[in-house]
């Protein structure tokens, strides 16, 4: 259920309704909007009687929510969620709300020299967020697993040098505090989209979360995974379409661009597209990145490596700094046409 308060409701009146929801044995989730506050309710196993809130004059209406994913639904919050990321040196990034964010950097942090070269290149070209993996869950246990804590320290150094906010993957709830100290945004990877212990852990974090769609996940699976995060109190979640497994084998994955406008109709959360994992082919990345802007997505995540041929992870899908720099003006040009800001 969604309890919508009248415009101008005071904090004391909001708290009174939240207390009533707790008395009923449920959990309130206040969601302020530009005009008024709506309070989502979780924990109920069936529909609630709107008469439960009739005694509160500040309540405008109490309406049922039809979707299983309550807190991420546009029924609960019609306005787009906007995520602000602050870096250093006055650098900042905005995800959602008409801004198109470019997240770029290497798949894995391999060395100081490699990361700094990539970070400086994407910064010069106009990227808004530095991406890089310190923890790398790989299909093979013999593949490079990342520099872990050392990689996080290098990301923090690159943040100080370029000013760019950092997004990096977390794979274990036990690493949450360590990753929070070095990152501005926590990434939950495709392999962990339904790692519910991890989702609940990042749901308790003060850092925003980038949630990637699982390799075989439906859209409703992705939205329910986001619900786990929001239910724990962290409403700053961005979704990432990164390609799914289909019968097609000529590309690494099938990038489901058609899901993006559907997801945007269903949820208020921003949607980012990852064309690098979506195809596994660097030659296809620029065209699909441009398609992401034309679709009206909220951003792209692009892998950039100073020497893809020697990359320890995902070299074939990584752009060179020169290719990334060449791509950026075309993204800006398309953004201008469709009314987005880069």
N, C-alpha and C positions, 0 to 999 in steps of 0.2 A: 504494500500500500504506500501511497504518497500523500503526505499531509502538506497542503499548500497554505501558507500563511498570508494574511493580507499585507498589502504594501504598507511599510512603516512599522511593522511589528518590532517591538523592542527586544533586546537580548533577554530580558527577564521573561517576556512572554514566550520566546523561543525555548528557553530553558524549562519553562513550565510544561510545554508540550513534550519535550524530550523526557522529562521526569515521568510523565504519564505513560509514555511508551515503555519505559523501563519497568514501571509498576506492573504493566501487562506481561512482562517477561520477555520483551523484545529489545532490539537494539536500534536506537535512532541514529540517522546519518544526515545532519543538516548540510544543505547544499545552497549557499547564498547565490543569488542571481543578481542581475543588474537592477531588477525591479522589486523582487521579493524573494523570500526564503522558502525552499521546499525541504521537507524532511522525509527521507526514505526510511522505510522500516524493513529490517531483516530479522529472521528467526521465526517468523510465523509460518506454519505448515499449510495454511489455507487462507482464504479471504477473511479480512477483518470487517466488522460492522462499522461504517462511517459514524454511526451514532455514538461510538466510544469517545469522539472528540467534539460532540455537539455543544458541550458546556463551555468550550473555549471561544470567546468572541473573536479572538485574533485569527482563528482558523477560517480560511476562505472556503476550502473544500477538502474532502478526503476521498481519493480516487484509487481504485485498484490498479495494479501494474500487471499487464498481461505477460510480460516477458520473464523467462526464468532468470535472466541476468538483469537484476533490478537496478543496481546502482550505476551501471554503465549505460543504461538505456536512455534514449531521448525522451521516453515517457517521464522519467524522473528529472532530467535536466535537459532542457531544449537548447540551451546555449552551448557553444563549443567550449570544451576545456582548453585552456591555454597554459603551456608549461614554460616558465622562465628559467633560464640557466645562466648564472653569472660566472664568468671566468675571471681573469685578471687583466690589468692594464686597460680597464674600461671595456673589455670584450664581453659580449653577452649574446645569448641565442634565445629565440622565441619559437616555440613549436606549437602550431595551431593558431586559430583566429585570424586567418588570412596571411600568415607568414609561412614561407616555404624554407625549411631548414635543410642545410646540406651538412651531413655528417660524413667525414672522410678520414681515412688513415689506413694503416696496415691491418690485415686480419689478425696477425699476432705480433706482439712486441718481441723482437729477436735480439736486439742489442741497442745500446745508446746511440751509436752512429746511425743505424737504420731508422730508429724511431724519430730522432731529431731531424733527419733529412726529410722524412715523410711529413712530419708536423710542420716544418717550416714551409715546405712546398704547398701543402693544402691551405695553410694560413695565407700565404701570398696570393693564392688563386681565389680566395674569398670564401672558403669553407667556414661554417659557423661553429662546428663541434668537432673535436678530435676523437676518432674512434681507434681502439687498439685493444687487443686481447692479451691479458696477463695470464688468465686461466683458460686453457683451451681443451674442452672436452672433445676428443677425436674418436672416430669410428674404430681406429686401430690403437691398441694400448702402446704400440711401438712408435707411433707418430709423435712429433713434437707436442708436448703438453703445455708449453708456455713457461715463462720465467717466474710466474706466480708473484710472490711478494716483491721480488726484484723488479718485475715488470711494472707493478703498481708504482714503485718509487720512480721509475723512469717516466711513466705517464705524468706523474706529478711534476717532474722536472720539465717535461715538454709543455705542460700547462703554464708553468711560470715563465718559460721562455717565449711562448707565443701568445699567451693570454687566453687561448681557446679553452672553453669548458671541455671536460673529458667524459666520455661514456665508455664503460668497460663491463665485461660479463662477470657475473657472479654465478658460481656453480654449487656452492655449499653454504648452507645457513651459518656454519661456524666461521666463515670468512667475512660475514656481513660487516662487522665493525672495522676490519682492516680495509675492505674495499670502500666503505663510506668515507674513510679518512682521505682517500686519494681521488675519488671520482665525484663528478657532479650529477651523474645519472647512472643507474644500475641497469644493466642489460640482462634479461632472462632469455637464454638462447632457445632455439627450436627444440633441442633435445630435452630441455627442462620445462617446456611449456606446461606440462601436467605434473611437475614435481611439486606437489601441494605443500609440502613442508617449506620449500624454498619460496613459493608464492606467499605463504603466510608470513614468512620472515621479512621479505621485502615490503610486504603490506604494513609492517610496523615501522618501516624506515621513514626518515624525514626526507630522503632523496627520491626524486622522481624515477619512474621505472619505464624502460623500453622493453615491451613484451613481444617476442617474436612468435609467429605462427608456427606450430609444429609441422613436421614434414608430411604427416598424413592427417592433419587436423582439419575439421570443418570450421566454417566461420563461427558457428555457435559454440564449438569447443574453445575457440580463441576467446570469445566474449565471456564464457564461464570462467576461464582462467583469469581474465582481467577482474572478474567479480570477486575472486578469492583475494586479490590484492586490495581492492577497494573496501571489501568487507572488514578488513583489518585496519582501516582508517587512512590508507594512502590513496588519495583520489587523483594524484598526478601520474597518470599512466598513459603512455603512447603505445599504439599497436604497430607491429611491423609485418607487412606482407613480404615474405622472402622466398616464395616459391614452394610448391608442394610436389609430392611424388605422384606421377601418373604413369600410364603405360608408355609414354614417350621417353626415349632414351637418348635422342640426339643432343638434348640439352641436359644439364645436370639436374635441374628441376623445371617445373612448369610455373612460370610467374603468373599468378592469378590476378591480373590487372582488373578483370571484371568484378572482383570481389570488393574493390576499393569503394566505389560509389554506394554499393550495398551496405558495407560496413558503416560508412558515413551517415547513411539514413537511419541505421539502427542504433548508433551510439554517438555520444558527444565527445568521445576520446579522439585525439588526433591519430592519423594513420600515415605511417612512413613506409616507403617502398625500398626494398633492397634488391637492386638489379644484378648485383654481383653474385650472390648466392642463387638468385632466381634463374640464372642461365649457366653459370660456371664458365662463361666465355667473355673475356675482356672486350672482344670485338662487338658484342651485342649490348654491352653496358651503356654506352652513350645514347643509343636510340631509346632504350627503355627508361633511362633517366629522364630524357626529354618527354617521353610519354607520361611519366609520373607527374610532371608539372602540368601537362595538358589535361590530365585527368582531374586536377584539382586536389591532389594529395597534399599532405602537410610537410613532406620532406622526402629526401632520399638518403640512403646510407651506402656509400661507395668505398670499395677497397682500393687503396692507393699504396704502392710499394716502390721505393727508389730503384729496385732491380728485381722485377717479378720473376725472372728466370732463376734467381737464387733464393726465392722466398721459401721459408720452412712450412708455410701453410697457405694454400689457395693461390699460388702464383698465377695459374692460368686465367683466373678471373679478375686479377688486379690490374688497374690502370697504372701507367707510368705517370710521374708528375707532369710531364709535358702533355699527355693525353687529357689529364684532368684539367689542366689549365685551359686547354682548347675547348673543353666541354662547357665550362662555366658561363661564358658569354651567351651561349645558345639557351641555357636554362633561364638566364635573366630575361632574354628576349621573349621567350614563351610565357614566362611569369607575367610580364607586362600585359600581354594580350589577354590572359585569362583572369587578370585582376589579383594576382598574388604578389607579395613583396619578398624579394630575396635580399 
